[in-house]
């Protein structure tokens, strides 16, 4: 991952010093895709486009506690696996994926 200082260095070389892309990439030891990714972010958002973006999701989806309790109850009572639990819950209008079960 490129540091913020290196991202700014790349943009400064292109914009102010008028280096060509090949020279910038060789000096910074990055490939052209990385350069153009940073360059396009800079053109679209300015210096804020160079900031390191958080990688965590914007929203976290969680299963309702009622469904979790029902899955645990079915596992304990019938010793069912995820596919059977998902099928049972679908038949009873409680949509849940087999990965969640």
BELFENFEN-V501203 format. One record per pair of residues at least 24 apart in sequence whose C-alpha atoms are under 7 Angstrom apart, sorted by the first residue. I is the first residue (numbers start at 1). J is the second residue. D is the distance in Angstrom with one decimal. If there is no record, write none. Layout:
i = {I;I}
j = {J;J}
d = {D;D}
//
This chain:
i = {4;4;7;7;11;71}
j = {50;51;38;50;39;101}
d = {6.8;6.5;7.0;6.4;6.7;6.3}
//
